[in-house]
Amino acid sequence: MAFESRRDIPTAGELLMSGHPVRFGDLVEMIDRLPLDERESLVDVVRKRIADDQRRRISASIRSARREHGRGRCKPATPDEVY
């Protein structure tokens, strides 16, 4: 979904309602159209969501390691062997 000019770029709502996937470049252009304060708020929201995703990933890794340890699947290793 390439656009000829900025006027051709649909709003976020129009894109979401269309059922078409949003391309990264189109999303960036929509963000450029936001007022500065809204772009700053968007950055805050995205950073918080990224941090939440990273915490969930780390938590899942810890749960998996604990299960492996509980099943006796762990063996002693040096830091070099781990990395």
MOPAC internal coordinates of N, CA, C and O (Angstrom, degrees):
PM7 1SCF
backbone

  N    0.0000 0     0.00 0     0.00 0    0    0    0
  C    1.4433 1     0.00 0     0.00 0    1    0    0
  C    1.5259 1   108.70 1     0.00 0    2    1    0
  O    1.2310 1   119.77 1  -101.21 1    3    2    1
  N    1.3147 1   118.04 1    78.79 1    3    2    1
  C    1.4578 1   122.48 1   179.23 1    5    3    2
  C    1.5247 1   109.19 1   -89.02 1    6    5    3
  O    1.2310 1   120.93 1   -31.71 1    7    6    5
  N    1.3209 1   115.83 1   148.29 1    7    6    5
  C    1.4526 1   121.41 1  -176.45 1    9    7    6
  C    1.5156 1   109.96 1  -118.84 1   10    9    7
  O    1.2310 1   121.33 1   -38.91 1   11   10    9
  N    1.3380 1   115.06 1   141.09 1   11   10    9
  C    1.4617 1   121.27 1  -178.68 1   13   11   10
  C    1.5200 1   111.78 1   -74.48 1   14   13   11
  O    1.2310 1   119.69 1   139.66 1   15   14   13
  N    1.3127 1   118.19 1   -40.34 1   15   14   13
  C    1.4600 1   121.66 1  -178.52 1   17   15   14
  C    1.5165 1   109.31 1  -143.03 1   18   17   15
  O    1.2310 1   121.18 1    -9.80 1   19   18   17
  N    1.3309 1   115.35 1   170.20 1   19   18   17
  C    1.4623 1   119.93 1   179.98 1   21   19   18
  C    1.5267 1   111.58 1   -60.89 1   22   21   19
  O    1.2310 1   119.99 1   149.79 1   23   22   21
  N    1.3357 1   117.63 1   -30.21 1   23   22   21
  C    1.4625 1   120.71 1   179.72 1   25   23   22
  C    1.5243 1   111.27 1   -66.25 1   26   25   23
  O    1.2310 1   120.27 1   154.16 1   27   26   25
  N    1.3284 1   117.09 1   -25.84 1   27   26   25
  C    1.4644 1   121.39 1  -178.64 1   29   27   26
  C    1.5243 1   112.55 1   -78.86 1   30   29   27
  O    1.2310 1   120.19 1   168.35 1   31   30   29
  N    1.3152 1   117.25 1   -11.65 1   31   30   29
  C    1.4622 1   120.54 1  -175.80 1   33   31   30
  C    1.5239 1   108.97 1   -76.60 1   34   33   31
  O    1.2310 1   120.45 1   -59.81 1   35   34   33
  N    1.3322 1   116.74 1   120.19 1   35   34   33
  C    1.4633 1   118.96 1   179.32 1   37   35   34
  C    1.5252 1   111.36 1   -70.63 1   38   37   35
  O    1.2310 1   121.20 1   -17.56 1   39   38   37
  N    1.3105 1   115.32 1   162.44 1   39   38   37
  C    1.4651 1   119.72 1   175.51 1   41   39   38
  C    1.5220 1   108.08 1   -72.79 1   42   41   39
  O    1.2310 1   120.96 1   -14.15 1   43   42   41
  N    1.3372 1   115.78 1   165.85 1   43   42   41
  C    1.4623 1   120.21 1   178.32 1   45   43   42
  C    1.5214 1   110.07 1   -58.93 1   46   45   43
  O    1.2310 1   120.39 1   137.88 1   47   46   45
  N    1.3149 1   116.85 1   -42.12 1   47   46   45
  C    1.4623 1   120.54 1   179.99 1   49   47   46
  C    1.5176 1   112.14 1   -61.49 1   50   49   47
  O    1.2310 1   120.62 1   136.87 1   51   50   49
  N    1.3443 1   116.43 1   -43.13 1   51   50   49
  C    1.4645 1   120.01 1   178.70 1   53   51   50
  C    1.5256 1   111.26 1   -62.07 1   54   53   51
  O    1.2310 1   120.40 1   137.52 1   55   54   53
  N    1.3270 1   116.85 1   -42.48 1   55   54   53
  C    1.4646 1   119.78 1   179.58 1   57   55   54
  C    1.5194 1   111.63 1   -65.32 1   58   57   55
  O    1.2310 1   120.72 1   136.36 1   59   58   57
  N    1.3208 1   116.22 1   -43.64 1   59   58   57
  C    1.4614 1   119.60 1  -178.29 1   61   59   58
  C    1.5237 1   110.99 1   -66.16 1   62   61   59
  O    1.2310 1   120.41 1   141.50 1   63   62   61
  N    1.3184 1   116.81 1   -38.50 1   63   62   61
  C    1.4564 1   120.68 1  -178.85 1   65   63   62
  C    1.5263 1   111.66 1   -73.12 1   66   65   63
  O    1.2310 1   119.94 1   157.46 1   67   66   65
  N    1.3271 1   117.73 1   -22.54 1   67   66   65
  C    1.4607 1   121.12 1  -177.93 1   69   67   66
  C    1.5213 1   112.39 1   -72.07 1   70   69   67
  O    1.2310 1   120.19 1   159.75 1   71   70   69
  N    1.3207 1   117.24 1   -20.25 1   71   70   69
  C    1.4583 1   120.98 1  -178.06 1   73   71   70
  C    1.5145 1   113.57 1    82.94 1   74   73   71
  O    1.2310 1   119.91 1   177.48 1   75   74   73
  N    1.3370 1   117.77 1    -2.52 1   75   74   73
  C    1.4562 1   121.65 1   178.47 1   77   75   74
  C    1.5293 1   109.81 1   -84.83 1   78   77   75
  O    1.2310 1   120.17 1   -36.26 1   79   78   77
  N    1.3182 1   117.28 1   143.74 1   79   78   77
  C    1.4748 1   118.52 1   175.29 1   81   79   78
  C    1.5275 1   110.11 1   -64.66 1   82   81   79
  O    1.2310 1   120.92 1   -32.37 1   83   82   81
  N    1.3141 1   115.85 1   147.63 1   83   82   81
  C    1.4632 1   121.38 1   179.66 1   85   83   82
  C    1.5184 1   108.57 1   -91.23 1   86   85   83
  O    1.2310 1   120.53 1   -57.63 1   87   86   85
  N    1.3314 1   116.60 1   122.37 1   87   86   85
  C    1.4570 1   120.36 1   177.90 1   89   87   86
  C    1.5218 1   109.03 1   -77.01 1   90   89   87
  O    1.2310 1   121.21 1   -29.32 1   91   90   89
  N    1.3245 1   115.29 1   150.68 1   91   90   89
  C    1.4613 1   121.41 1  -177.29 1   93   91   90
  C    1.5271 1   111.48 1   -57.07 1   94   93   91
  O    1.2310 1   119.97 1   132.03 1   95   94   93
  N    1.3109 1   117.66 1   -47.97 1   95   94   93
  C    1.4621 1   121.30 1  -178.47 1   97   95   94
  C    1.5221 1   112.11 1   -60.94 1   98   97   95
  O    1.2310 1   120.83 1   140.98 1   99   98   97
  N    1.3456 1   116.03 1   -39.02 1   99   98   97
  C    1.4625 1   119.66 1   177.88 1  101   99   98
  C    1.5207 1   110.98 1   -66.38 1  102  101   99
  O    1.2310 1   120.99 1   140.79 1  103  102  101
  N    1.3213 1   115.71 1   -39.21 1  103  102  101
  C    1.4625 1   120.54 1   178.17 1  105  103  102
  C    1.5295 1   110.57 1   -62.54 1  106  105  103
  O    1.2310 1   120.56 1   136.07 1  107  106  105
  N    1.3266 1   116.53 1   -43.93 1  107  106  105
  C    1.4648 1   120.64 1   178.98 1  109  107  106
  C    1.5267 1   110.07 1   -60.79 1  110  109  107
  O    1.2310 1   120.57 1   138.44 1  111  110  109
  N    1.3209 1   116.51 1   -41.56 1  111  110  109
  C    1.4653 1   119.11 1   179.34 1  113  111  110
  C    1.5249 1   111.46 1   -65.14 1  114  113  111
  O    1.2310 1   120.28 1   141.90 1  115  114  113
  N    1.3317 1   117.07 1   -38.10 1  115  114  113
  C    1.4661 1   119.82 1   177.20 1  117  115  114
  C    1.5274 1   110.44 1   -64.58 1  118  117  115
  O    1.2310 1   120.97 1   139.88 1  119  118  117
  N    1.3225 1   115.74 1   -40.12 1  119  118  117
  C    1.4581 1   120.00 1   179.17 1  121  119  118
  C    1.5209 1   110.17 1   -63.77 1  122  121  119
  O    1.2310 1   120.29 1   140.54 1  123  122  121
  N    1.3239 1   117.05 1   -39.46 1  123  122  121
  C    1.4651 1   121.01 1   178.05 1  125  123  122
  C    1.5226 1   111.95 1   -58.88 1  126  125  123
  O    1.2310 1   120.29 1   152.32 1  127  126  125
  N    1.3155 1   117.05 1   -27.68 1  127  126  125
  C    1.4644 1   121.06 1  -178.69 1  129  127  126
  C    1.5265 1   112.67 1   -80.31 1  130  129  127
  O    1.2310 1   120.09 1   167.33 1  131  130  129
  N    1.3173 1   117.43 1   -12.67 1  131  130  129
  C    1.4713 1   120.60 1   179.14 1  133  131  130
  C    1.5245 1   110.64 1   -73.43 1  134  133  131
  O    1.2310 1   120.45 1   -29.02 1  135  134  133
  N    1.3305 1   116.75 1   150.98 1  135  134  133
  C    1.4689 1   119.53 1   172.67 1  137  135  134
  C    1.5348 1   109.59 1   -63.94 1  138  137  135
  O    1.2310 1   120.56 1   -24.10 1  139  138  137
  N    1.3132 1   116.54 1   155.90 1  139  138  137
  C    1.4605 1   122.15 1  -176.92 1  141  139  138
  C    1.5187 1   112.72 1   -53.25 1  142  141  139
  O    1.2310 1   119.79 1   134.24 1  143  142  141
  N    1.3362 1   118.00 1   -45.76 1  143  142  141
  C    1.4688 1   120.07 1  -177.49 1  145  143  142
  C    1.5272 1   111.48 1   -62.92 1  146  145  143
  O    1.2310 1   120.11 1   144.61 1  147  146  145
  N    1.3229 1   117.40 1   -35.39 1  147  146  145
  C    1.4618 1   119.77 1   177.87 1  149  147  146
  C    1.5227 1   111.53 1   -72.06 1  150  149  147
  O    1.2310 1   119.93 1   143.86 1  151  150  149
  N    1.3334 1   117.74 1   -36.14 1  151  150  149
  C    1.4683 1   120.15 1   175.70 1  153  151  150
  C    1.5212 1   110.19 1   -64.13 1  154  153  151
  O    1.2310 1   119.99 1   139.76 1  155  154  153
  N    1.3382 1   117.62 1   -40.24 1  155  154  153
  C    1.4689 1   120.48 1   178.39 1  157  155  154
  C    1.5247 1   110.45 1   -64.28 1  158  157  155
  O    1.2310 1   120.37 1   138.93 1  159  158  157
  N    1.3336 1   116.89 1   -41.07 1  159  158  157
  C    1.4670 1   120.47 1   177.28 1  161  159  158
  C    1.5210 1   110.88 1   -63.80 1  162  161  159
  O    1.2310 1   120.79 1   140.33 1  163  162  161
  N    1.3255 1   116.09 1   -39.67 1  163  162  161
  C    1.4666 1   120.78 1   178.55 1  165  163  162
  C    1.5289 1   110.66 1   -61.24 1  166  165  163
  O    1.2310 1   120.44 1   136.95 1  167  166  165
  N    1.3222 1   116.77 1   -43.05 1  167  166  165
  C    1.4712 1   120.72 1   178.64 1  169  167  166
  C    1.5305 1   109.64 1   -59.70 1  170  169  167
  O    1.2310 1   120.25 1   136.47 1  171  170  169
  N    1.3374 1   117.12 1   -43.53 1  171  170  169
  C    1.4663 1   120.41 1   178.76 1  173  171  170
  C    1.5270 1   111.52 1   -60.92 1  174  173  171
  O    1.2310 1   120.68 1   135.06 1  175  174  173
  N    1.3245 1   116.30 1   -44.94 1  175  174  173
  C    1.4678 1   120.71 1   179.98 1  177  175  174
  C    1.5253 1   110.65 1   -62.27 1  178  177  175
  O    1.2310 1   120.34 1   133.95 1  179  178  177
  N    1.3284 1   116.95 1   -46.05 1  179  178  177
  C    1.4677 1   120.90 1  -178.56 1  181  179  178
  C    1.5251 1   110.72 1   -63.70 1  182  181  179
  O    1.2310 1   120.38 1   136.72 1  183  182  181
  N    1.3218 1   116.88 1   -43.28 1  183  182  181
  C    1.4734 1   119.48 1   178.78 1  185  183  182
  C    1.5194 1   111.43 1   -61.11 1  186  185  183
  O    1.2310 1   120.18 1   138.14 1  187  186  185
  N    1.3310 1   117.27 1   -41.86 1  187  186  185
  C    1.4752 1   120.34 1   179.12 1  189  187  186
  C    1.5163 1   111.01 1   -64.89 1  190  189  187
  O    1.2310 1   120.60 1   140.01 1  191  190  189
  N    1.3222 1   116.45 1   -39.99 1  191  190  189
  C    1.4682 1   119.53 1   179.65 1  193  191  190
  C    1.5209 1   111.53 1   -67.33 1  194  193  191
  O    1.2310 1   120.69 1   141.23 1  195  194  193
  N    1.3174 1   116.28 1   -38.77 1  195  194  193
  C    1.4662 1   119.91 1   176.56 1  197  195  194
  C    1.5253 1   110.33 1   -62.43 1  198  197  195
  O    1.2310 1   120.65 1   135.63 1  199  198  197
  N    1.3391 1   116.37 1   -44.37 1  199  198  197
  C    1.4676 1   120.05 1   178.65 1  201  199  198
  C    1.5262 1   110.67 1   -61.59 1  202  201  199
  O    1.2310 1   120.03 1   138.58 1  203  202  201
  N    1.3427 1   117.54 1   -41.42 1  203  202  201
  C    1.4644 1   121.01 1   177.67 1  205  203  202
  C    1.5301 1   110.91 1   -62.32 1  206  205  203
  O    1.2310 1   120.48 1   136.00 1  207  206  205
  N    1.3290 1   116.69 1   -44.00 1  207  206  205
  C    1.4711 1   120.29 1   178.39 1  209  207  206
  C    1.5250 1   111.20 1   -61.34 1  210  209  207
  O    1.2310 1   120.33 1   138.13 1  211  210  209
  N    1.3323 1   116.97 1   -41.87 1  211  210  209
  C    1.4630 1   120.69 1   179.71 1  213  211  210
  C    1.5301 1   110.44 1   -65.03 1  214  213  211
  O    1.2310 1   120.38 1   139.40 1  215  214  213
  N    1.3350 1   116.88 1   -40.60 1  215  214  213
  C    1.4698 1   119.80 1   177.73 1  217  215  214
  C    1.5238 1   111.00 1   -63.00 1  218  217  215
  O    1.2310 1   120.19 1   137.82 1  219  218  217
  N    1.3259 1   117.24 1   -42.18 1  219  218  217
  C    1.4707 1   120.04 1   178.52 1  221  219  218
  C    1.5282 1   111.23 1   -63.88 1  222  221  219
  O    1.2310 1   120.47 1   139.95 1  223  222  221
  N    1.3287 1   116.70 1   -40.05 1  223  222  221
  C    1.4726 1   120.67 1   179.35 1  225  223  222
  C    1.5271 1   110.37 1   -64.06 1  226  225  223
  O    1.2310 1   120.42 1   135.54 1  227  226  225
  N    1.3180 1   116.81 1   -44.46 1  227  226  225
  C    1.4684 1   121.17 1   179.23 1  229  227  226
  C    1.5229 1   110.04 1   -64.42 1  230  229  227
  O    1.2310 1   120.67 1   137.04 1  231  230  229
  N    1.3298 1   116.32 1   -42.96 1  231  230  229
  C    1.4586 1   120.51 1   179.39 1  233  231  230
  C    1.5264 1   111.38 1   -61.29 1  234  233  231
  O    1.2310 1   120.27 1   137.83 1  235  234  233
  N    1.3284 1   117.08 1   -42.17 1  235  234  233
  C    1.4661 1   120.74 1   178.17 1  237  235  234
  C    1.5241 1   110.78 1   -64.14 1  238  237  235
  O    1.2310 1   120.40 1   141.43 1  239  238  237
  N    1.3220 1   116.85 1   -38.57 1  239  238  237
  C    1.4607 1   120.94 1   178.64 1  241  239  238
  C    1.5325 1   110.45 1   -64.73 1  242  241  239
  O    1.2310 1   120.68 1   139.35 1  243  242  241
  N    1.3116 1   116.30 1   -40.65 1  243  242  241
  C    1.4735 1   120.45 1   178.86 1  245  243  242
  C    1.5238 1   110.19 1   -64.67 1  246  245  243
  O    1.2310 1   120.18 1   135.07 1  247  246  245
  N    1.3521 1   117.27 1   -44.93 1  247  246  245
  C    1.4653 1   120.08 1   178.84 1  249  247  246
  C    1.5285 1   110.97 1   -59.85 1  250  249  247
  O    1.2310 1   120.76 1   137.77 1  251  250  249
  N    1.3316 1   116.16 1   -42.23 1  251  250  249
  C    1.4633 1   120.40 1   179.19 1  253  251  250
  C    1.5250 1   111.13 1   -63.23 1  254  253  251
  O    1.2310 1   120.53 1   136.33 1  255  254  253
  N    1.3183 1   116.59 1   -43.67 1  255  254  253
  C    1.4729 1   120.30 1   179.89 1  257  255  254
  C    1.5219 1   110.74 1   -64.28 1  258  257  255
  O    1.2310 1   120.39 1   141.35 1  259  258  257
  N    1.3132 1   116.86 1   -38.65 1  259  258  257
  C    1.4748 1   119.70 1   178.80 1  261  259  258
  C    1.5288 1   111.07 1   -66.14 1  262  261  259
  O    1.2310 1   120.69 1   140.90 1  263  262  261
  N    1.3427 1   116.29 1   -39.10 1  263  262  261
  C    1.4714 1   118.88 1   177.28 1  265  263  262
  C    1.5266 1   110.64 1   -63.51 1  266  265  263
  O    1.2310 1   120.53 1   134.59 1  267  266  265
  N    1.3326 1   116.60 1   -45.41 1  267  266  265
  C    1.4625 1   120.36 1   178.51 1  269  267  266
  C    1.5249 1   110.57 1   -59.88 1  270  269  267
  O    1.2310 1   120.74 1   136.39 1  271  270  269
  N    1.3118 1   116.19 1   -43.61 1  271  270  269
  C    1.4643 1   119.97 1   179.72 1  273  271  270
  C    1.5257 1   110.05 1   -63.04 1  274  273  271
  O    1.2310 1   120.63 1   136.32 1  275  274  273
  N    1.3154 1   116.41 1   -43.68 1  275  274  273
  C    1.4657 1   120.62 1   179.63 1  277  275  274
  C    1.5142 1   113.02 1   -63.26 1  278  277  275
  O    1.2310 1   119.95 1   151.74 1  279  278  277
  N    1.3141 1   117.70 1   -28.26 1  279  278  277
  C    1.4636 1   122.46 1   179.16 1  281  279  278
  C    1.5249 1   112.40 1   -89.64 1  282  281  279
  O    1.2310 1   120.92 1  -178.37 1  283  282  281
  N    1.3244 1   115.86 1     1.63 1  283  282  281
  C    1.4571 1   119.86 1   178.62 1  285  283  282
  C    1.5136 1   113.91 1    77.11 1  286  285  283
  O    1.2310 1   119.90 1  -157.72 1  287  286  285
  N    1.2973 1   117.80 1    22.28 1  287  286  285
  C    1.4628 1   120.98 1  -177.84 1  289  287  286
  C    1.5235 1   113.38 1   -90.25 1  290  289  287
  O    1.2310 1   120.34 1  -177.03 1  291  290  289
  N    1.2998 1   116.96 1     2.97 1  291  290  289
  C    1.4682 1   119.79 1  -178.71 1  293  291  290
  C    1.5232 1   110.03 1   -97.58 1  294  293  291
  O    1.2310 1   121.31 1   -33.74 1  295  294  293
  N    1.3043 1   115.10 1   146.26 1  295  294  293
  C    1.4573 1   119.62 1   176.48 1  297  295  294
  C    1.5218 1   107.52 1  -133.38 1  298  297  295
  O    1.2310 1   120.08 1   -26.19 1  299  298  297
  N    1.3143 1   117.46 1   153.81 1  299  298  297
  C    1.4703 1   119.81 1   178.56 1  301  299  298
  C    1.5290 1   110.94 1   -60.31 1  302  301  299
  O    1.2310 1   120.72 1   -38.66 1  303  302  301
  N    1.3309 1   116.23 1   141.34 1  303  302  301
  C    1.4645 1   120.85 1   180.00 1  305  303  302
  C    1.5247 1   108.76 1  -149.99 1  306  305  303
  O    1.2310 1   121.45 1   -30.26 1  307  306  305
  N    1.3116 1   114.83 1   149.74 1  307  306  305
  C    1.4621 1   119.87 1   176.06 1  309  307  306
  C    1.5453 1   107.82 1   -82.59 1  310  309  307
  O    1.2310 1   119.87 1   -18.29 1  311  310  309
  N    1.3290 1   117.84 1   161.71 1  311  310  309
  C    1.4737 1   119.57 1   176.74 1  313  311  310
  C    1.5227 1   112.44 1   -55.50 1  314  313  311
  O    1.2310 1   119.92 1   141.56 1  315  314  313
  N    1.3291 1   117.76 1   -38.44 1  315  314  313
  C    1.4656 1   120.42 1   179.08 1  317  315  314
  C    1.5330 1   111.54 1   -62.92 1  318  317  315
  O    1.2310 1   120.31 1   142.60 1  319  318  317
  N    1.3202 1   117.01 1   -37.40 1  319  318  317
  C    1.4536 1   120.42 1   178.98 1  321  319  318
  C    1.5349 1   111.48 1   -69.81 1  322  321  319
  O    1.2310 1   120.52 1   147.95 1  323  322  321
  N    1.3108 1   116.61 1   -32.05 1  323  322  321
  C    1.4644 1   120.63 1   179.73 1  325  323  322
  C    1.5105 1   110.31 1   -70.46 1  326  325  323
  O    1.2310 1   120.45 1   139.16 1  327  326  325
  N    1.3232 1   116.74 1   -40.84 1  327  326  325
  C    1.4592 1   121.17 1  -178.62 1  329  327  326
  C    1.4867 1   109.13 1   -94.98 1  330  329  327
  O    1.2310 1   120.10 1   180.00 1  331  330  329

